[in-house]
């Protein structure tokens, strides 16, 4: 009867494999997607990137406004030195010149202003892609913190279940010792097992608390208000093909989009330097007074000016600046090619890591099931008096370690898939097939 009661208590405490990664998620549990979205709203680095977009947008509008007519007011007085009552400068209208005009300046042909406007648009596009890059960086940090907390939570669950089972086994051993069916060595071995499991739990608890604190900081929660993590399911679908990931990276990776923007910006700077060799044509219309006598209302009139500014010789300055701008374009193109190679190399390495994690998960689950079977049989044999406490301790240790390996393998499988999504320019859990 003692053995049957102990068996029922131990069976109740036993269930590590069933509880891990299989609880039903509540509606208010924190999912990885919601954690990332909250971090993207709260983290200052994302807000900084958004302000940079607004700043580049304002600069683009200002650059476009340089291509439009401008209205201004010109007024003042000019005093000219005279000799024998005549101005000393033939350009002066008199001893005193009064000016008061409203001017409308119209750029007719300003190639450098066109290039600067295109440069502002390119930099605005770069700022948008840099925001996406920042969002991916934040998502990578949150993903690491999220899965680390999930791993530590699963580790705590393993140790707590093992502690409950060890306590039940110690009770059964104490009952057997009082009944004379167990030796003092068995009793000491059971106590030693309980102490060892408590040590494992004590070591896992601060790591779990630290992981919880890190995730709370990343998502903007307080540590006390951080919700319970949603269930981290074992991946059920196959990994996407390498060609699919490579194509997705070419389309969505913001690093490549930033490189494209840098190439376009370099081209705009090249056009700006080339435009320095071209003429600038502008028209000016003025209405007001420009006279050496007292102004009168009937003297107000219109004035039209058509100006041409043409560079002739600059001792090779423009030629060298154009050559430097051409080298900058070539350098940006080479940088993009190098970046694409780096991204594809990273994809290849992370794809291999994801395949290895998937295989490790299958192996860990197989080992966990086998170790559980061995532990169950050894426990029954121990309660029946056919196995020693040392054999039970060994079986229990293998059972706990394989449970820890299985929990860690499941988290690594999800983490490596999340890294593949980040490599291809997507937020984790954005791909439905992940």
FIVEX-236704 format. One record per residue (C-alpha): residue in one letter; x, y, z. Coordinates in pm, whole numbers, always signed. Last residue first. Layout:
N
{r "A" {X Y Z}}
...
***
This chain:
434
{r "X" {+744 +3007 -3994}}
{r "X" {+500 +2958 -4280}}
{r "X" {+304 +3268 -4201}}
{r "X" {+606 +3495 -4248}}
{r "X" {+571 +3799 -4024}}
{r "X" {+650 +3583 -3720}}
{r "X" {+994 +3749 -3697}}
{r "X" {+1011 +4082 -3887}}
{r "X" {+1121 +4046 -4245}}
{r "X" {+1437 +4162 -4423}}
{r "X" {+1572 +3823 -4538}}
{r "X" {+1827 +3807 -4256}}
{r "X" {+1557 +3896 -4004}}
{r "X" {+1339 +3608 -4125}}
{r "X" {+1635 +3372 -4106}}
{r "X" {+1704 +3491 -3751}}
{r "X" {+1345 +3412 -3653}}
{r "X" {+1394 +3063 -3787}}
{r "X" {+1708 +3025 -3576}}
{r "X" {+1519 +3144 -3269}}
{r "X" {+1231 +2902 -3316}}
{r "X" {+1463 +2602 -3342}}
{r "X" {+1672 +2737 -3057}}
{r "X" {+1366 +2752 -2833}}
{r "X" {+1270 +2393 -2912}}
{r "X" {+1628 +2276 -2859}}
{r "X" {+1642 +2445 -2518}}
{r "X" {+1326 +2272 -2400}}
{r "X" {+1447 +1935 -2530}}
{r "X" {+1789 +1979 -2371}}
{r "X" {+1633 +2068 -2037}}
{r "X" {+1408 +1763 -2057}}
{r "X" {+1710 +1551 -2152}}
{r "X" {+1893 +1679 -1845}}
{r "X" {+1603 +1607 -1612}}
{r "X" {+1556 +1248 -1734}}
{r "X" {+1929 +1175 -1732}}
{r "X" {+1948 +1298 -1369}}
{r "X" {+1643 +1089 -1276}}
{r "X" {+1792 +777 -1428}}
{r "X" {+2120 +834 -1244}}
{r "X" {+1941 +902 -916}}
{r "X" {+1726 +593 -956}}
{r "X" {+2034 +379 -1017}}
{r "X" {+2194 +525 -702}}
{r "X" {+1877 +464 -503}}
{r "X" {+1897 +97 -588}}
{r "X" {+1659 -100 -804}}
{r "X" {+1450 -415 -734}}
{r "X" {+1281 -292 -415}}
{r "X" {+940 -249 -576}}
{r "X" {+959 +126 -527}}
{r "X" {+1299 +121 -694}}
{r "X" {+1174 -93 -983}}
{r "X" {+886 +146 -1040}}
{r "X" {+1127 +438 -1034}}
{r "X" {+1362 +261 -1274}}
{r "X" {+1078 +193 -1518}}
{r "X" {+958 +554 -1507}}
{r "X" {+1313 +686 -1537}}
{r "X" {+1387 +464 -1837}}
{r "X" {+1064 +571 -2008}}
{r "X" {+1136 +937 -1936}}
{r "X" {+1489 +896 -2068}}
{r "X" {+1356 +747 -2391}}
{r "X" {+1099 +1024 -2440}}
{r "X" {+1361 +1291 -2367}}
{r "X" {+1613 +1127 -2600}}
{r "X" {+1362 +1127 -2886}}
{r "X" {+1267 +1488 -2815}}
{r "X" {+1634 +1588 -2807}}
{r "X" {+1702 +1412 -3139}}
{r "X" {+1409 +1586 -3308}}
{r "X" {+1512 +1921 -3166}}
{r "X" {+1874 +1870 -3267}}
{r "X" {+1764 +1802 -3625}}
{r "X" {+1565 +2126 -3632}}
{r "X" {+1852 +2317 -3473}}
{r "X" {+2096 +2178 -3732}}
{r "X" {+1865 +2289 -4013}}
{r "X" {+1833 +2634 -3856}}
{r "X" {+2212 +2660 -3814}}
{r "X" {+2260 +2565 -4179}}
{r "X" {+2015 +2836 -4279}}
{r "X" {+2197 +3080 -4052}}
{r "X" {+2525 +3015 -4235}}
{r "X" {+2371 +3040 -4582}}
{r "X" {+2177 +3353 -4488}}
{r "X" {+2490 +3514 -4347}}
{r "X" {+2677 +3438 -4667}}
{r "X" {+2388 +3583 -4868}}
{r "X" {+2393 +3900 -4658}}
{r "X" {+2770 +3937 -4688}}
{r "X" {+2761 +3885 -5065}}
{r "X" {+2485 +4145 -5097}}
{r "X" {+2692 +4385 -4886}}
{r "X" {+2997 +4338 -5107}}
{r "X" {+2788 +4410 -5418}}
{r "X" {+2639 +4717 -5249}}
{r "X" {+2984 +4844 -5153}}
{r "X" {+3105 +4796 -5510}}
{r "X" {+2819 +5012 -5636}}
{r "X" {+2892 +5276 -5371}}
{r "X" {+3260 +5283 -5470}}
{r "X" {+3174 +5326 -5839}}
{r "X" {+2946 +5620 -5754}}
{r "X" {+3219 +5775 -5538}}
{r "X" {+3472 +5731 -5818}}
{r "X" {+3242 +5927 -6047}}
{r "X" {+3212 +6202 -5784}}
{r "X" {+3592 +6227 -5763}}
{r "X" {+3616 +6259 -6142}}
{r "X" {+3349 +6529 -6142}}
{r "X" {+3536 +6719 -5870}}
{r "X" {+3859 +6691 -6067}}
{r "X" {+3700 +6830 -6382}}
{r "X" {+3522 +7106 -6191}}
{r "X" {+3844 +7233 -6034}}
{r "X" {+4049 +7209 -6351}}
{r "X" {+4185 +7566 -6349}}
{r "X" {+3832 +7717 -6337}}
{r "X" {+3768 +7846 -6689}}
{r "X" {+3448 +7960 -6856}}
{r "X" {+3159 +7941 -6612}}
{r "X" {+2835 +8090 -6752}}
{r "X" {+2592 +8310 -6564}}
{r "X" {+2306 +8448 -6769}}
{r "X" {+2066 +8713 -6643}}
{r "X" {+1732 +8844 -6769}}
{r "X" {+1613 +9154 -6581}}
{r "X" {+1275 +9323 -6592}}
{r "X" {+1188 +9652 -6416}}
{r "X" {+843 +9789 -6359}}
{r "X" {+752 +10138 -6240}}
{r "X" {+689 +10378 -5955}}
{r "X" {+760 +10740 -6056}}
{r "X" {+395 +10842 -6032}}
{r "X" {+398 +10765 -5659}}
{r "X" {+688 +10997 -5596}}
{r "X" {+1037 +10915 -5477}}
{r "X" {+1268 +11202 -5385}}
{r "X" {+1547 +11216 -5635}}
{r "X" {+1832 +10978 -5710}}
{r "X" {+1600 +10704 -5826}}
{r "X" {+1520 +10334 -5801}}
{r "X" {+1148 +10294 -5738}}
{r "X" {+910 +10002 -5726}}
{r "X" {+824 +9691 -5923}}
{r "X" {+1081 +9426 -6000}}
{r "X" {+1086 +9121 -6229}}
{r "X" {+1388 +8894 -6231}}
{r "X" {+1472 +8617 -6476}}
{r "X" {+1731 +8345 -6431}}
{r "X" {+1966 +8143 -6649}}
{r "X" {+2251 +7941 -6505}}
{r "X" {+2507 +7805 -6750}}
{r "X" {+2659 +7454 -6730}}
{r "X" {+3001 +7355 -6597}}
{r "X" {+2875 +7337 -6237}}
{r "X" {+2610 +7094 -6365}}
{r "X" {+2870 +6818 -6380}}
{r "X" {+2936 +6858 -6007}}
{r "X" {+2566 +6842 -5928}}
{r "X" {+2515 +6547 -6161}}
{r "X" {+2788 +6360 -5972}}
{r "X" {+2625 +6453 -5642}}
{r "X" {+2298 +6311 -5776}}
{r "X" {+2479 +5994 -5879}}
{r "X" {+2626 +5959 -5530}}
{r "X" {+2278 +5999 -5384}}
{r "X" {+2146 +5731 -5619}}
{r "X" {+2421 +5493 -5508}}
{r "X" {+2353 +5572 -5141}}
{r "X" {+1984 +5505 -5196}}
{r "X" {+2060 +5166 -5348}}
{r "X" {+2284 +5087 -5048}}
{r "X" {+2001 +5183 -4814}}
{r "X" {+1775 +4947 -5006}}
{r "X" {+2035 +4672 -4970}}
{r "X" {+2049 +4725 -4594}}
{r "X" {+1669 +4740 -4590}}
{r "X" {+1646 +4370 -4689}}
{r "X" {+1307 +4341 -4859}}
{r "X" {+1350 +4252 -5226}}
{r "X" {+1700 +4103 -5241}}
{r "X" {+1638 +3938 -4902}}
{r "X" {+1316 +3778 -5027}}
{r "X" {+1496 +3647 -5334}}
{r "X" {+1766 +3492 -5116}}
{r "X" {+1512 +3342 -4879}}
{r "X" {+1318 +3186 -5165}}
{r "X" {+1637 +3054 -5322}}
{r "X" {+1739 +2902 -4988}}
{r "X" {+1414 +2711 -4963}}
{r "X" {+1172 +2773 -4678}}
{r "X" {+1215 +2552 -4371}}
{r "X" {+953 +2285 -4325}}
{r "X" {+646 +2342 -4114}}
{r "X" {+567 +2231 -3758}}
{r "X" {+795 +2452 -3552}}
{r "X" {+751 +2374 -3179}}
{r "X" {+512 +2621 -3023}}
{r "X" {+620 +2893 -2784}}
{r "X" {+306 +2942 -2574}}
{r "X" {+245 +3304 -2487}}
{r "X" {+465 +3477 -2235}}
{r "X" {+301 +3599 -1917}}
{r "X" {+253 +3972 -1910}}
{r "X" {+519 +4221 -1792}}
{r "X" {+354 +4441 -1527}}
{r "X" {+593 +4352 -1242}}
{r "X" {+904 +4406 -1455}}
{r "X" {+772 +4738 -1580}}
{r "X" {+686 +4732 -1944}}
{r "X" {+859 +4928 -2217}}
{r "X" {+923 +4636 -2451}}
{r "X" {+1302 +4618 -2432}}
{r "X" {+1316 +4701 -2061}}
{r "X" {+1057 +4435 -1978}}
{r "X" {+1249 +4183 -2189}}
{r "X" {+1568 +4257 -1995}}
{r "X" {+1392 +4228 -1657}}
{r "X" {+1239 +3893 -1748}}
{r "X" {+1577 +3762 -1860}}
{r "X" {+1731 +3874 -1530}}
{r "X" {+1456 +3702 -1331}}
{r "X" {+1502 +3381 -1529}}
{r "X" {+1876 +3387 -1467}}
{r "X" {+1812 +3450 -1098}}
{r "X" {+1585 +3139 -1078}}
{r "X" {+1804 +2894 -1270}}
{r "X" {+2079 +2874 -1009}}
{r "X" {+1838 +2816 -721}}
{r "X" {+1651 +2554 -923}}
{r "X" {+1972 +2363 -997}}
{r "X" {+2069 +2381 -631}}
{r "X" {+1725 +2253 -532}}
{r "X" {+1775 +1960 -769}}
{r "X" {+2105 +1871 -603}}
{r "X" {+1955 +1897 -255}}
{r "X" {+1668 +1662 -349}}
{r "X" {+1908 +1410 -499}}
{r "X" {+2122 +1420 -185}}
{r "X" {+1814 +1356 +28}}
{r "X" {+1727 +1054 -185}}
{r "X" {+2083 +923 -158}}
{r "X" {+2078 +964 +220}}
{r "X" {+1755 +763 +243}}
{r "X" {+1888 +494 +15}}
{r "X" {+2207 +474 +221}}
{r "X" {+2001 +445 +539}}
{r "X" {+1846 +134 +394}}
{r "X" {+1495 +85 +264}}
{r "X" {+1242 -190 +338}}
{r "X" {+1251 -140 +716}}
{r "X" {+907 +19 +745}}
{r "X" {+1064 +340 +870}}
{r "X" {+1305 +333 +576}}
{r "X" {+1023 +261 +333}}
{r "X" {+825 +557 +462}}
{r "X" {+1136 +775 +435}}
{r "X" {+1196 +647 +81}}
{r "X" {+837 +729 -23}}
{r "X" {+868 +1078 +124}}
{r "X" {+1201 +1125 -54}}
{r "X" {+1040 +1011 -381}}
{r "X" {+762 +1265 -341}}
{r "X" {+1017 +1536 -276}}
{r "X" {+1218 +1428 -578}}
{r "X" {+907 +1442 -800}}
{r "X" {+822 +1794 -682}}
{r "X" {+1182 +1903 -733}}
{r "X" {+1184 +1756 -1084}}
{r "X" {+868 +1947 -1164}}
{r "X" {+1026 +2264 -1031}}
{r "X" {+1351 +2202 -1217}}
{r "X" {+1176 +2148 -1550}}
{r "X" {+946 +2448 -1505}}
{r "X" {+1243 +2670 -1420}}
{r "X" {+1413 +2560 -1740}}
{r "X" {+1098 +2636 -1936}}
{r "X" {+1091 +2987 -1792}}
{r "X" {+1459 +3030 -1871}}
{r "X" {+1400 +2927 -2232}}
{r "X" {+1099 +3157 -2267}}
{r "X" {+1298 +3445 -2118}}
{r "X" {+1580 +3381 -2364}}
{r "X" {+1323 +3354 -2642}}
{r "X" {+1185 +3698 -2567}}
{r "X" {+1524 +3863 -2509}}
{r "X" {+1660 +3732 -2841}}
{r "X" {+1344 +3833 -3024}}
{r "X" {+1346 +4177 -2861}}
{r "X" {+1705 +4240 -2973}}
{r "X" {+1637 +4119 -3328}}
{r "X" {+1316 +4325 -3347}}
{r "X" {+1511 +4636 -3245}}
{r "X" {+1764 +4572 -3522}}
{r "X" {+1485 +4505 -3771}}
{r "X" {+1315 +4831 -3675}}
{r "X" {+1642 +5017 -3715}}
{r "X" {+1683 +4877 -4066}}
{r "X" {+1327 +4977 -4150}}
{r "X" {+1401 +5329 -4024}}
{r "X" {+1720 +5329 -4229}}
{r "X" {+1507 +5250 -4535}}
{r "X" {+1296 +5557 -4469}}
{r "X" {+1605 +5774 -4411}}
{r "X" {+1757 +5649 -4737}}
{r "X" {+1440 +5755 -4922}}
{r "X" {+1472 +6106 -4777}}
{r "X" {+1836 +6109 -4881}}
{r "X" {+1738 +6025 -5237}}
{r "X" {+1476 +6298 -5246}}
{r "X" {+1727 +6553 -5115}}
{r "X" {+1979 +6446 -5380}}
{r "X" {+1717 +6492 -5653}}
{r "X" {+1655 +6848 -5530}}
{r "X" {+2029 +6912 -5518}}
{r "X" {+2065 +6793 -5878}}
{r "X" {+1784 +7023 -5996}}
{r "X" {+1944 +7314 -5808}}
{r "X" {+2272 +7241 -5988}}
{r "X" {+2096 +7248 -6325}}
{r "X" {+1949 +7596 -6275}}
{r "X" {+1760 +7698 -6591}}
{r "X" {+1472 +7941 -6565}}
{r "X" {+1493 +8043 -6199}}
{r "X" {+1232 +8318 -6143}}
{r "X" {+1302 +8605 -5904}}
{r "X" {+1012 +8835 -5824}}
{r "X" {+1127 +9160 -5667}}
{r "X" {+931 +9425 -5477}}
{r "X" {+1129 +9744 -5499}}
{r "X" {+1241 +10039 -5290}}
{r "X" {+1573 +10202 -5373}}
{r "X" {+1683 +10558 -5300}}
{r "X" {+2013 +10687 -5439}}
{r "X" {+2199 +10977 -5287}}
{r "X" {+2473 +11174 -5452}}
{r "X" {+2341 +11065 -5786}}
{r "X" {+2257 +10773 -6010}}
{r "X" {+2573 +10585 -5927}}
{r "X" {+2738 +10369 -6189}}
{r "X" {+2971 +10652 -6293}}
{r "X" {+3130 +10648 -5951}}
{r "X" {+3272 +10983 -5832}}
{r "X" {+2927 +11138 -5821}}
{r "X" {+2917 +11505 -5935}}
{r "X" {+2876 +11812 -5714}}
{r "X" {+3236 +11923 -5756}}
{r "X" {+3345 +11580 -5633}}
{r "X" {+3083 +11346 -5488}}
{r "X" {+3090 +11047 -5252}}
{r "X" {+2783 +10832 -5294}}
{r "X" {+2513 +10763 -5036}}
{r "X" {+2287 +10467 -5103}}
{r "X" {+1949 +10419 -4939}}
{r "X" {+1752 +10104 -4884}}
{r "X" {+1478 +9871 -5005}}
{r "X" {+1451 +9527 -5163}}
{r "X" {+1144 +9316 -5087}}
{r "X" {+1128 +8951 -5190}}
{r "X" {+921 +8703 -5392}}
{r "X" {+1076 +8372 -5495}}
{r "X" {+991 +8168 -5803}}
{r "X" {+1018 +7787 -5769}}
{r "X" {+1321 +7562 -5814}}
{r "X" {+1453 +7642 -5465}}
{r "X" {+1117 +7523 -5329}}
{r "X" {+1207 +7169 -5435}}
{r "X" {+1517 +7181 -5214}}
{r "X" {+1311 +7313 -4921}}
{r "X" {+1062 +7031 -4965}}
{r "X" {+1342 +6777 -4968}}
{r "X" {+1495 +6927 -4652}}
{r "X" {+1159 +6896 -4480}}
{r "X" {+1138 +6530 -4579}}
{r "X" {+1493 +6470 -4455}}
{r "X" {+1397 +6612 -4115}}
{r "X" {+1074 +6410 -4100}}
{r "X" {+1266 +6092 -4184}}
{r "X" {+1527 +6175 -3921}}
{r "X" {+1249 +6219 -3667}}
{r "X" {+1131 +5866 -3748}}
{r "X" {+1483 +5731 -3702}}
{r "X" {+1503 +5896 -3358}}
{r "X" {+1166 +5750 -3264}}
{r "X" {+1298 +5405 -3352}}
{r "X" {+1606 +5460 -3133}}
{r "X" {+1380 +5586 -2853}}
{r "X" {+1207 +5251 -2807}}
{r "X" {+838 +5272 -2725}}
{r "X" {+648 +5210 -3048}}
{r "X" {+885 +4957 -3204}}
{r "X" {+913 +4785 -2865}}
{r "X" {+536 +4742 -2848}}
{r "X" {+527 +4594 -3196}}
{r "X" {+810 +4355 -3112}}
{r "X" {+638 +4233 -2794}}
{r "X" {+309 +4197 -2982}}
{r "X" {+471 +3977 -3246}}
{r "X" {+659 +3769 -2990}}
{r "X" {+338 +3699 -2805}}
{r "X" {+258 +3833 -2458}}
{r "X" {-40 +3657 -2302}}
{r "X" {-363 +3861 -2281}}
{r "X" {-576 +3616 -2479}}
{r "X" {-448 +3318 -2286}}
{r "X" {-208 +3070 -2439}}
{r "X" {-289 +2700 -2395}}
{r "X" {+2 +2510 -2240}}
{r "X" {+211 +2293 -2470}}
{r "X" {+563 +2430 -2464}}
{r "X" {+655 +2214 -2165}}
{r "X" {+363 +2069 -1975}}
{r "X" {+363 +1719 -2123}}
{r "X" {+737 +1668 -2103}}
{r "X" {+752 +1778 -1743}}
{r "X" {+466 +1568 -1627}}
{r "X" {+551 +1386 -1303}}
{r "X" {+409 +1528 -981}}
{r "X" {+88 +1329 -1020}}
{r "X" {+282 +1015 -1111}}
{r "X" {+495 +1065 -800}}
{r "X" {+192 +1088 -574}}
{r "X" {+26 +783 -731}}
{r "X" {+345 +579 -705}}
{r "X" {+390 +676 -340}}
{r "X" {+39 +556 -260}}
{r "X" {+102 +227 -442}}
{r "X" {+437 +173 -265}}
{r "X" {+287 +233 +78}}
{r "X" {+0 +0 +0}}
***
